[in-house]
């Protein structure tokens, strides 16, 4: 494979743009584009930085999917010949033998699994030999990032293999990967179906969402200007709107609607009365859904379990904070009237649903 093809493929596999590469290397995006079109080649001094950026070896940039071992010149020549003739099945046999002879060379194991995945060798008859190698890596590899990467390639191979002993390891590999490891959810279809798959995806969506929500909160708390704070709180509100699709998510809505509360009183501080009132109305309209006929007909939806990591709380504390907040004094009467209506309605729900 030519260098231009490797650079283009690796960038797309890593999910980064030409602009990201250019910024990381301190060059122009036009130069990156020329590399990928074969109009010019990177300066040799940039190759180590490019390999680091793409998490691969310099050899891999040039299509050599192996790393240095104690190969003899004859073995090197054999490997090059097999690669040139595209006899990838035989190359994998040699790489597996090398991995077994150098069981603590976990970089070699990573490159071997990557090679097998890249060339779609899922049903290679010798592929189950990776299982004891991965088990050895789990017990002896000190680099957890490397181990998880190796495990992810084990998941890719086992998930798409029709070899029973290998395919049987798919679920085990999946559960050993951290929840938010990049390759994990790409292959969840290999291990889950139906409602279990839906619940798993929903749980992970909430998990990513919750992380973003918390990070934006910390950024907002440390923002230097009120305008920047408002921008970040608006981003939190936008995330909530995308996820909820305008529907209530249960009593823990109050946790997320707090972003509108902060936008409301910060708008008041800037003298933006109409914008502040719009934020207050958004909160009241969303919480009014909790009292709707649909909610009364299906109270279980209102009291549904919270996403992982979210404490189940009524929206009443939010309404009380809004009612007491000095900057929201012009809306106090409106907020108080709704808070009393909401409090009464939720109490009725609870009395009618003692298990909620």
N, C-alpha and C positions, 0 to 999 in steps of 0.2 A: 504494500500500500504506500502511495506517495505521501510525503509530508503534508501537502496541502489537504489531502483527503482526511488524514488523521486529525489535523487541527480543526477542520470543519466538523467532523463527526464528534470529537471529544467535547467541543464547545456546546454542541446541541445536546449531547448526553448529560452534560453537567447543568443544563438549563440556564446558561448565562449568555449575555449579548456580546456583540463585538465591542460595544461601548464599555462594558464591564472589563473585558480583557484589556482594552486600550488603557483604561484608568489604572488597572493593576500593574501594568508593565510600563506605564509612563510614556505611551506612544499614542499615535492617532488611530481612530477607528478605521480610517482609510487604509492605513498600513496593514491592519489586521485583515481587512477585506482583500487586499492584494495577496497576502500570504495564502488565504484560503482559495484564491483563484489561480494560484501558481504564477502570479506575475513577478513575485520576488520571494525571497526566503528570509526567515529571521536571522539576525546576527547570531553567531555561535554563542556569544556571551549571554544571550537571552534564553537559551535552551533550558538551563536549570530552572529558571524562574517560570518558564512555560510549563515544564513538567510538574513543578510544585503546584501551580495554579490548577492543572488538570488532574492532580493526584495520580500521576503515573511516572514511569521511568522515561528517561530520554530515549532508550531503545524502543519503547512502545510508540513514541512519536513517529518513529521511522518504520513502524510495522513489525518490529521484532518483539514478539510477545514472550520473551524469556528474560531472565535476569542472570547475572553472572553466578556460576557455580563452579565446581571443580571438574568441568568437562575437559576431556582431552581434545586436541585439535581435530581428531577424527570424528568425535561426537559432535563438535561444533559444525563440522562440514556436513555431517549427516542431517543435522537439524536444519541447516540452511537449505540443503537440497530438498528436504521434505516440504519446507515452507514454500520454496520456489515452485514446486510441483503441486502445491495446494493439497497435499496429503495430510489434512489436518487430523484425521483419525490416528495416524501413526505418530504425529507430533504429540498428541495428547498422551499416548502410551509412554513416550519418552519422558514427558513432563511428570507424569504420575510416578514413574520409577525414580526420577530425581527427587520428588517430594518425599517419597518413602525413605530414600537414602539420606535426606537432609530434613528430617522431620521437624527440626526447630527453626527452619528457614521459612518463616510464616509469610514473608514477602513472596517467596517462590510459590507457596500454596495459593496466595491471592492471585498471582498472575496466571497460574494454572486454571483456577476456577473461572477467572475472567476470560481466558482463552476458550474454554469449553463453552461458555455462555455466548461469547461473541460469534462463534462458528456453529452455534445451534447443535452442539453434540450431546443433546439431552438423553439420547438412547444409546450412546456409546456403551458397548458391553462391559468395558472396564471402568466406567464412571463410578460405580458403587465403591471403588477404592478410595474415594474422597471421604467416606464416612468416618473411618478411624482417624484420618488426618485432621478432620474438623474437630473430632472429639479430643484429640491430642492438643490442638490449638486452644480449645476452650480451657483446658487444664493448665496450660503452660505459657500462653501468650500474655505478656504483661501489658501490651498495648490494646486496651479495650476497643478503641476506635477501629484498629486493624481487625480485631476479632469480629466485631459486628459487621464490618464490610465483608469479611470472608463468609460469615454466616448468611449475609444477604444473598451472596452469590450461590451458596448452598441451597437457599430457599428458591432462587430462580431455577436452578437446575433440577432440584427434586420436584418442584411444582409442575414442571413441564415434561418430566420424564415418565415413560410408561413402564420403567423397570420397577417392579413391586417393592423391592427392598429399599430402593432409593426414594420412590414416591411416598412411601410410608413415613418418611422423616419430615415431610413438608410442614405438618402442623407443629411438630416439636421445634423446628427451626424458627417458625413464625413467632411462637410464644417466647422464644429466648431473645428475640430482638426487642430493644426498647420501643415503647409505644409510638414515639414520634420519629423513629429512624426512617430516613428518606425512602428506602426501597421497600419498607415493610408493607405499607398500604397499597402499593402498586400491584401486589400479588395476593391480596386478601381473597380474591376469587378462587384461588387454589385451595383454600382451607375452610371457607364459609359459604353458606347459601341461605336464601330465604330471609326470614325474620332475623336470624342471628347476624347475617351480613348487614342488614339495614341498621340494626342496633349498634353494631361495631362502628360502622361509618358515621352514624349520628354521634356516637360517643367521641370519636376522634375529631369530628367537626367542632363539637363543643370544646374539646380540649384545646385545639388550636385557637379557637375564638376567645376562650378565656385567657390564654397567654397574651394574645394581642390586646385584649381589654386591659389587663393588668399593666402591660408595658406602656400603653398609651397613658394610663393613669399616672404612672411614675414620671413619664416625660412631662405631663401637664403640671404636676406638682412642682417640678423643677424648672419650668419655663420662666423666662425672664420678663416677658411682657404679657399683659392680659389678652392681647390679640392672639399671641401664640398659644396661650392656655385655651382660649375659645376654639381655636383651630383643632387642637388635639382632642378636646371634649366632643367636638362635632364629628371627628373621625370615629370616636367610640360610639357615638349615637348612630352613625352610618353603618357601622359593623352590626349593631343590634338590629337595625332595620332590615339589612340584607338577610340576616339569619332568621328573624322572626317572620319576615314577609308580611308585616303589618298585622300579624295575629298575636294574641297574648300567649305567653309560654307558661302560664301558671302563676302562682303567687310570687315567685321569685322575679317576676317582671320588675318589681320595685328596685331590685338590685341594679338592673341595667338602665332603668329610666332615670337613675340618679344623674346620668350625663346631661339630660335635659334640664334637670334642676340646676346644675352648675352653669349651664349655658344661660339659663333664665336670669340668675342674679348677676352674672358677669355682664350680660347685656344691659341690665339696669344700671350697673356701675358706669357703663359707657353712654348712658342716656338713650339706649335703643329700646324704647318702651314697647313698640309693636313686636319686635323680634322676641323680647322677653315674654310677652303675653302669648305669643305663638308656641313657645317652649312649654309654658305652663299648660296651655290647652292640649298640647300633644300628650302630656302626662295624664291629664284628666280623661281625655278621650280613650287612651289606651287602657287605663284602669277601669273605665266604665264597661269595657268588654267583659270584665270579670263578673259584672252584675247583669249581663245580657240574658235574654230567654234561652239562648243556646247553652250558656253556662249552667243555668238552672236545670236544664234538661239533661245535662251531662256534667255534674259537679266533679266527677273523677278527673276530668281534664284540667280543672282548676287546681286540684290538689295532686297533680301528677308529680312523680319524683323529680327532684332537681338534677341537672347535669352533674357529673363528677366534679367535686371541688367547690360546689356552690352550696352555701348554707340556705336552707329553706326559711324564708322570712316573709311575713306579710308586707304589703306595700304601705301599711299604716305608718311605720316610722318615717318613711319618705314624706308622706303627706303632712305629718306633724312637724318635720323639719321645715318644710316649705311654709307652713302656717306661721311658724315662729320667726322665720328669717326676716330681718329688718328691711333688706333690699326688696323683698317681695310684698311689702306692706300694701301696695295698691291692689294686689290680687288676693289679699287675706280673706275677705268676705267670701269670694268665690271658692277659694281653697277649703275654707272651713265648712261651707255648706256641703261640698262634695265629700270631704273627709267624714262628716257625720253620716251621710248617706251610705258611703262605702263601708264604714265600720258596722253599721246596722245590717247591711246586706251580707257581709262576710259572716257575721254572727249567726244570721239565719241559716246560712249554708252549713256552718259548723254544727248547729243544733240538729239539722236534718241529716247530717252525715257524721255521726260520732266517730267513725273510723278514719276520717280525713286527716 
